[in-house]
Amino acid sequence: MGRYVIRRLLQMIPVFIGTTFLIFFMVYALGDPVAAMFGDRAPDPATAAQIRRDLNLDKPLWQQYVLYMGNIFTGDFGRAFNGQPVLDLMRNAWPITVRLALLAVLFEMVIGVALGVVSGLRRGRAVDTGVLFVTLVVISVPTFVTGYVLQYLLGVKWGWVKPAVSSEAPWNELVLPAVVLALVSLAYTTRLTRTSVAENARADYVRTAVAKGLPRRRITVRHLLRNSLIPVVTFLGIDIGNLMGGAIVTERIFNIQGVGYQLWQGVLRQNAPTVVGFVTVLVIVYLLANLLVDVLYAVLDPRIRYA
C-alpha cells in the first residue's frame, strides 16, 4: 500500500503541472489582467508597461508560469487587484468552505446512504417508490430555486434559522446552506446506494450468509453494505471537490464569503491572480480526494490489493 501511495503521488506531479498550466494559460493568455485592473478606463501606456514588468507579464507565457509556480512553493500566490495578498483571501475563505463542504458530505453520507439502504432492501415496495420519487424531484429542481425557497420559508417567514450567514460563518449557521448544497448530491447518493444494495442483495455471498443463519443486521452491515459502498465512495470522493469549488450558487444565496464567493468575484472582476490561486488549490483537493478514494477501495473490499 505504501509503495502504491508513493507511486500515485508521483503520478500526480505531471497531472498537477498540466492542469495548472492550462488554467494559467486560459486566464492570462486569453485575457489582459492589466486592462482589467483599470476597468473601463484606458491605462496610461507607461503605467501599463511598468505594471507588466512588475507582474512579469512582459515575459513569455511559459516563463510567467515557471515564476508563478516558484512563488507558490514559497507561499506567495500573488496579490489581488486591490493589493490584498491572495493568500490572505484563502485564509479567510477556505476554512468557511471546508466547514460547509464537510457538513454537506456528512448529510450525503448519513442520510443518503441510509435512505439508499432502506430503499434497496425494499425494492419495488411503497418505501422504495416514495424514495425514488422524492429524489427525482430533488434532482429536477435547480439549486438556486431550492436555496431561495428554503431561505424564505425557514429563515424569513418562520424564523427558524438566520436567512444570511455572518462573516465568521460558525457551524450552526452553515447547517441550512449545507443542506441546500448537499441536496442534489444526496439524491444521487441515495439512488446509487439503492441500486448497488439491490444488486448485491441477490449475490451468492449474501445467500450463503443467510443460509448460515447469520443475523440480518450483521449481513446488511458487514457484508451487503460494505460491498455496496464502493461506487458510492467513488461518487463522494469526486463530489468533495465539486462541493468546495461548486458552492458558488449556495454561497451567493446565503452571503457566505467562501471559495465560491471569491472565485465569483475574481471572474466577475477579471482578477487573474485570485482565480488562478484558488483554482490551483482546488486541483490539489481533487487529486488528494481521488487518492483517498483509491485507498478506501482496499479498506472496503479485502479482495482489492495494491502492489
N, C-alpha and C positions, 0 to 999 in steps of 0.2 A: 504493500500500500504506500509506504513512504517513497519508494522509487517512482511509483505512478504519479504521486502528487508533485514530485520534483519535475518529472517529465512534462506534466501538464503546465506547470508554472513556466517552464522554459518555452513551451509552445505558445503561451500567452504573449510572449515578448513581440514576435512579428505581428501577431493579430493586433496588439495594442498600438504598435507603430503604424501599421497600415490604416487602422481605423482613425486614429488621431490625426494622421496626415491628411486623410480625406476630409475630415471635419475642418481642419485648419485651412485646407485649400478652398473649400466651399465658402468659408466665412471671409477669408482675406483676399482670395483671388477674384471672387465674383462680386465683391463689393468694395467700397472705398471707405475705410474707417476714418480717415481724416475728414472727408466731406461730411460724414455722419456726425462728427463732433460739432460742426458748425450749423447743422440743420439746414434751413432754407437760405442762410446767408452764405455767400461765396467767400471762402477764406483768402486772405492775402497770400499771394504766391510765395513770398519769402517766409512767412509764418508757416504755411503748409509744408514747405521744403524742410524747415527746421524740425517740425513735428515728425515728419517721415524719418529724418535722420535719428531723432531721439528714440523712436519706436522701431528702428531697424527696418522700416518699410521701404527704404531705398535699396535694399539688398535683394538678391534673387529669393524666390519663394522657398526653395529648399533650405537656404541658409537661414531665413527667418524661422523656419520650423525647428532647425537644429538649435538655434539660440533660445527659442521658446522652451523646448524640451529641457535644455540645460538649466534654464532658470527654474522650471518646475521642480526639478530634483533638489533644488536649494530652497524650495518653499515659496518661490516668487511666481505667482500666477498673473502678474501684471497689475495694472490699475484700470479701474473703470473710468469713463469719461469725466466723471465728477471728481476724480482724483483719489477716490477711496480704493484701497487695495482690494483686489478680488478675493484674496484670502480672508479678509475681514468679512466680506459678504458671505463667504462659505461658512465661517464660524457661526454666523447668526442664522443662516438658512438651513444648513444640513441637520443640526440637532432637531429642529422642528419637523422637517420632512421625515427624518428617521423615526421619530415618535409616531407620526401619523401613519407611516407605512407599516410599522410593527403592529399597531392596533388593527390596521386593515388586514394584515396577514393572519393575525390571531383570530379575527372574525371568520375569515375564509377557512382556516384550518378546523376550528371548533364547530362552527355552525354548518359550514359547507360539507365537511366530511360526515358529521352526524346525520344530517338530512340525507346525504347520499347513501349511507349505510342502511338507514331505515327504509328508504325508497327501493334500494336494490334487493333487500331481503323480502320485500313485499311487492315484488314486481307484478304489475297488472291489477293490483288492488286499488281501492279508493285513495289510500295514502299516497301511493306511487303516482296516480293520476293527478292528485292535487299538487304534489311537489313539482311535477313536470310543468303543470300549467303556471304555477307561480314563478318558477324560474324562467319560463318563456316570456312572461310579462316583464320581468325584471330586465332580461336581455334586450327586449324590444324598446324599452323606454330609455332615451338618452340620459346620460349622467347629469347634464345641466338641468333637465326637467325634474328629475328625482331630487336633486340637490335643492333647487328653489322651492319645491313643494314641501319637502321636509323642513327646510329652514323656516318657511312661513308658518306651517302648522305647529311644529314643536317649539320654535323659537319666538315667533311674533304673536301668533294667536293664543297658544296655550301657555307660553312662558316656561316650559319645562327646561329648556336649555338656552344658552346665550345665542342669539342669531348670528353674531360675529365673534371671532376668536381674538383675544387680546394679543399684544405684541409678544408677550412671553410664551404664549401657547402652552399652558400646562396640560397635563394628561387628561384631566376631566373635561376640559373644553374641546378636546380633539375627538371625543367619542362619536358625536354625530357626524363630523366630517369624515372620520374613518369608516363609519357605516356607509355613507354615500360613496366614498372611494372604493369600498370593497364589494358593493352590491353586485355589479356585473360579474366580477371575478368569482364572487361567492356562488353565483348561479352556475357558472361554468364548472366550478369545483364540485358542486352538488351533482350535476349531470354526469360529469366524468367519473366521480366516485360511484354513482349509481350504476353506470354501465359496467365498470370494472368489477364491482361486487356481484352484480347479477351474472356476469360471465364466469367468474371464479367460483360462484356458489354451485355450479354444475360440474366442477372439475373433479377428477378422480381422488385427489388428496383430501378433499372435503368429504366425499362419500366414505372414504376409508376412515377418517376421523370420527364420523357419525357412527359407522359400524363398530368401532372400538368402544363406543359408549362414552366418549368424552363429553363434558358439559357443553351445552350450546354456546354459552358465553365464551368459554375458552376457545372453541372452534372459531368463533367470529373474530375475537381479538387477536389470538396468537397465530392463526393460520390464514383465515379469509382476509381480514383487514390488512395484514402485513403485506401480503402479495398484491392486494388491490391498490395499495398506495403508491406503487412505482410510477404509473402515469400521472397521478395526482402530484407527486413530488416534482416531477418534470415541469408540470404547469406552474406550480407555486414558485419554483426556482426562477423561471423566466419572468413570472409576474412580479417578483420583488423589484427587479429593475424597472418594470413598467410602472409600478406604483410610485417609485421615487421620482422618476422622470416624467411620468404622465399625469401627475396630480395638478396640472395647470388649471383645469376647469374647477376642480374642487377647491383649490386654494383661492381662486378668484372669487368663488361664491361666498366663502366664509372669511375672506380677507386675511388669509394666512400667508405670511411673508416667508415662505419656504423656498425650496429649489424651483418648483414650478413657477412661483411668482417672479423670482429673479430671472429665470430663463425667458419668461414672457416679456418682462421689462427690457431685457437685453436684446431680444429680437425686435421688439417694438421700436426701440431707440437705436437699433443697429450698433449696439455696444459689443464689438467683436471680442475684446478680452474677457468679458463676463460670460458670453455664450461659449466660447472655446474652453474656458476654465471649468465651468460647470459640466459641460458635456464630457470633457476628459475624465473627470471623476466618475461620471455615470458609466463610462466604458469600463473602468476598473470594477465598478459594482457588478455589472453584467458578467464580466469574466469570472469574478470570485463566486458569484451565485451559481454559474454553470459548473464550476469546480465542486462546490458544495453539493450540488445535485448528484454528480457522478459518485462522490464519496458515500452519499446516503443510499445509493443503489445497493452497494455492498452490505450496508447495515440492514436494509430491509430484506434483501434476498441473499441467503447464505450461498446460493449457487454462483453468485457473481463474485469473482475474484480477480483482482488486478495484479499483474506481474510487475 
